[in-house]
Amino acid sequence: MSKIRKSAKMKQCLARIPNCCNYRDETTCHGHLNGAGVGIKHNDILGARVCSSCHAVIDALPKSNMVADLEQARKLLYFYEAIYRTQMELVDEGLIIIK
């Protein structure tokens, strides 16, 4: 397991999808963006610290990231924002270094 994935343990959910998030730090993991291929995860840089409930919602979105309706688009947007927030935390923690 990578340092980035390990770093998500006991951190707050950064997706905080309304009416979905359980706000329980003990369930947080580093969830990955869908669409890399069957059985393949995107690079950790395209992931976010998400609780188990938000992770389940993100995993249920279409694998192509082509959303079918406005509600799916909103959920995907929350995840993209979580990726940004996660990247900023990883920079602050020294796990992503920008030269």
ChimeraX commands (.cxc) that place a marker at each C-alpha (Angstrom):
marker #1 position 0.00,0.00,0.00 radius 0.5
marker #1 position 1.35,3.42,-0.93 radius 0.5
marker #1 position 2.13,6.17,1.57 radius 0.5
marker #1 position -0.62,8.27,0.00 radius 0.5
marker #1 position -3.24,5.55,0.53 radius 0.5
marker #1 position -2.01,4.92,4.08 radius 0.5
marker #1 position -2.18,8.64,4.85 radius 0.5
marker #1 position -5.99,8.63,4.52 radius 0.5
marker #1 position -6.44,6.57,7.67 radius 0.5
marker #1 position -8.38,8.44,10.38 radius 0.5
marker #1 position -8.60,11.64,8.30 radius 0.5
marker #1 position -11.81,13.52,7.60 radius 0.5
marker #1 position -13.80,12.87,4.45 radius 0.5
marker #1 position -13.01,15.54,1.88 radius 0.5
marker #1 position -15.95,14.80,-0.42 radius 0.5
marker #1 position -18.71,15.42,2.13 radius 0.5
marker #1 position -21.46,14.60,-0.36 radius 0.5
marker #1 position -24.75,15.98,1.04 radius 0.5
marker #1 position -27.18,13.33,2.30 radius 0.5
marker #1 position -24.48,10.66,1.81 radius 0.5
marker #1 position -21.43,11.43,3.97 radius 0.5
marker #1 position -21.19,9.60,7.29 radius 0.5
marker #1 position -18.52,12.03,8.64 radius 0.5
marker #1 position -16.77,9.11,10.39 radius 0.5
marker #1 position -12.98,9.47,10.19 radius 0.5
marker #1 position -12.49,5.79,11.03 radius 0.5
marker #1 position -14.11,4.83,7.69 radius 0.5
marker #1 position -11.95,7.11,5.52 radius 0.5
marker #1 position -9.87,5.60,2.72 radius 0.5
marker #1 position -8.15,6.90,-0.39 radius 0.5
marker #1 position -10.81,6.41,-3.08 radius 0.5
marker #1 position -9.78,6.44,-6.73 radius 0.5
marker #1 position -11.35,7.94,-9.81 radius 0.5
marker #1 position -13.20,5.40,-11.96 radius 0.5
marker #1 position -12.38,4.68,-15.59 radius 0.5
marker #1 position -8.82,3.30,-15.63 radius 0.5
marker #1 position -10.04,-0.09,-16.86 radius 0.5
marker #1 position -11.37,-3.34,-15.46 radius 0.5
marker #1 position -9.47,-4.18,-12.29 radius 0.5
marker #1 position -7.12,-1.20,-12.76 radius 0.5
marker #1 position -7.00,1.82,-10.47 radius 0.5
marker #1 position -5.94,5.28,-11.54 radius 0.5
marker #1 position -2.73,6.66,-10.05 radius 0.5
marker #1 position -3.07,7.76,-6.41 radius 0.5
marker #1 position -2.82,11.39,-7.51 radius 0.5
marker #1 position -6.35,10.96,-8.96 radius 0.5
marker #1 position -7.83,9.89,-5.66 radius 0.5
marker #1 position -9.32,11.54,-2.60 radius 0.5
marker #1 position -9.83,10.97,1.10 radius 0.5
marker #1 position -13.43,9.81,1.33 radius 0.5
marker #1 position -15.56,8.10,3.98 radius 0.5
marker #1 position -17.04,4.70,3.23 radius 0.5
marker #1 position -20.43,6.22,2.37 radius 0.5
marker #1 position -19.09,8.79,-0.12 radius 0.5
marker #1 position -16.79,6.11,-1.55 radius 0.5
marker #1 position -19.78,3.85,-2.22 radius 0.5
marker #1 position -21.60,6.70,-3.98 radius 0.5
marker #1 position -18.56,7.48,-6.16 radius 0.5
marker #1 position -18.05,3.80,-7.01 radius 0.5
marker #1 position -21.70,3.57,-8.12 radius 0.5
marker #1 position -21.23,6.30,-10.75 radius 0.5
marker #1 position -20.73,5.17,-14.35 radius 0.5
marker #1 position -17.23,3.83,-14.97 radius 0.5
marker #1 position -16.78,6.09,-17.99 radius 0.5
marker #1 position -17.34,9.22,-15.87 radius 0.5
marker #1 position -20.03,10.16,-18.41 radius 0.5
marker #1 position -22.89,11.02,-16.12 radius 0.5
marker #1 position -26.54,10.49,-17.05 radius 0.5
marker #1 position -28.19,13.24,-15.03 radius 0.5
marker #1 position -27.63,16.36,-12.97 radius 0.5
marker #1 position -27.57,14.47,-9.66 radius 0.5
marker #1 position -24.76,12.21,-10.88 radius 0.5
marker #1 position -22.89,15.28,-12.13 radius 0.5
marker #1 position -23.17,16.92,-8.71 radius 0.5
marker #1 position -21.81,13.83,-6.96 radius 0.5
marker #1 position -18.90,13.63,-9.39 radius 0.5
marker #1 position -18.16,17.32,-8.83 radius 0.5
marker #1 position -17.96,16.72,-5.06 radius 0.5
marker #1 position -15.40,13.99,-5.75 radius 0.5
marker #1 position -13.34,16.20,-8.08 radius 0.5
marker #1 position -13.31,18.90,-5.38 radius 0.5
marker #1 position -12.21,16.25,-2.87 radius 0.5
marker #1 position -9.32,15.30,-5.17 radius 0.5
marker #1 position -8.19,18.92,-5.16 radius 0.5
marker #1 position -8.48,19.19,-1.36 radius 0.5
marker #1 position -6.65,15.88,-0.93 radius 0.5
marker #1 position -3.81,16.99,-3.20 radius 0.5
marker #1 position -3.40,20.19,-1.18 radius 0.5
marker #1 position -3.26,18.20,2.08 radius 0.5
marker #1 position -0.74,15.78,0.56 radius 0.5
marker #1 position 1.47,18.72,-0.45 radius 0.5
marker #1 position 1.23,20.11,3.10 radius 0.5
marker #1 position 2.13,16.65,4.50 radius 0.5
marker #1 position 5.14,16.32,2.17 radius 0.5
marker #1 position 3.71,13.29,0.33 radius 0.5
marker #1 position 3.51,15.27,-2.92 radius 0.5
marker #1 position 6.51,17.45,-3.65 radius 0.5
marker #1 position 6.29,20.20,-6.25 radius 0.5
marker #1 position 9.66,21.26,-7.59 radius 0.5
marker link #1:1,2 radius 0.2
marker link #1:2,3 radius 0.2
marker link #1:3,4 radius 0.2
marker link #1:4,5 radius 0.2
marker link #1:5,6 radius 0.2
marker link #1:6,7 radius 0.2
marker link #1:7,8 radius 0.2
marker link #1:8,9 radius 0.2
marker link #1:9,10 radius 0.2
marker link #1:10,11 radius 0.2
marker link #1:11,12 radius 0.2
marker link #1:12,13 radius 0.2
marker link #1:13,14 radius 0.2
marker link #1:14,15 radius 0.2
marker link #1:15,16 radius 0.2
marker link #1:16,17 radius 0.2
marker link #1:17,18 radius 0.2
marker link #1:18,19 radius 0.2
marker link #1:19,20 radius 0.2
marker link #1:20,21 radius 0.2
marker link #1:21,22 radius 0.2
marker link #1:22,23 radius 0.2
marker link #1:23,24 radius 0.2
marker link #1:24,25 radius 0.2
marker link #1:25,26 radius 0.2
marker link #1:26,27 radius 0.2
marker link #1:27,28 radius 0.2
marker link #1:28,29 radius 0.2
marker link #1:29,30 radius 0.2
marker link #1:30,31 radius 0.2
marker link #1:31,32 radius 0.2
marker link #1:32,33 radius 0.2
marker link #1:33,34 radius 0.2
marker link #1:34,35 radius 0.2
marker link #1:35,36 radius 0.2
marker link #1:36,37 radius 0.2
marker link #1:37,38 radius 0.2
marker link #1:38,39 radius 0.2
marker link #1:39,40 radius 0.2
marker link #1:40,41 radius 0.2
marker link #1:41,42 radius 0.2
marker link #1:42,43 radius 0.2
marker link #1:43,44 radius 0.2
marker link #1:44,45 radius 0.2
marker link #1:45,46 radius 0.2
marker link #1:46,47 radius 0.2
marker link #1:47,48 radius 0.2
marker link #1:48,49 radius 0.2
marker link #1:49,50 radius 0.2
marker link #1:50,51 radius 0.2
marker link #1:51,52 radius 0.2
marker link #1:52,53 radius 0.2
marker link #1:53,54 radius 0.2
marker link #1:54,55 radius 0.2
marker link #1:55,56 radius 0.2
marker link #1:56,57 radius 0.2
marker link #1:57,58 radius 0.2
marker link #1:58,59 radius 0.2
marker link #1:59,60 radius 0.2
marker link #1:60,61 radius 0.2
marker link #1:61,62 radius 0.2
marker link #1:62,63 radius 0.2
marker link #1:63,64 radius 0.2
marker link #1:64,65 radius 0.2
marker link #1:65,66 radius 0.2
marker link #1:66,67 radius 0.2
marker link #1:67,68 radius 0.2
marker link #1:68,69 radius 0.2
marker link #1:69,70 radius 0.2
marker link #1:70,71 radius 0.2
marker link #1:71,72 radius 0.2
marker link #1:72,73 radius 0.2
marker link #1:73,74 radius 0.2
marker link #1:74,75 radius 0.2
marker link #1:75,76 radius 0.2
marker link #1:76,77 radius 0.2
marker link #1:77,78 radius 0.2
marker link #1:78,79 radius 0.2
marker link #1:79,80 radius 0.2
marker link #1:80,81 radius 0.2
marker link #1:81,82 radius 0.2
marker link #1:82,83 radius 0.2
marker link #1:83,84 radius 0.2
marker link #1:84,85 radius 0.2
marker link #1:85,86 radius 0.2
marker link #1:86,87 radius 0.2
marker link #1:87,88 radius 0.2
marker link #1:88,89 radius 0.2
marker link #1:89,90 radius 0.2
marker link #1:90,91 radius 0.2
marker link #1:91,92 radius 0.2
marker link #1:92,93 radius 0.2
marker link #1:93,94 radius 0.2
marker link #1:94,95 radius 0.2
marker link #1:95,96 radius 0.2
marker link #1:96,97 radius 0.2
marker link #1:97,98 radius 0.2
marker link #1:98,99 radius 0.2
view
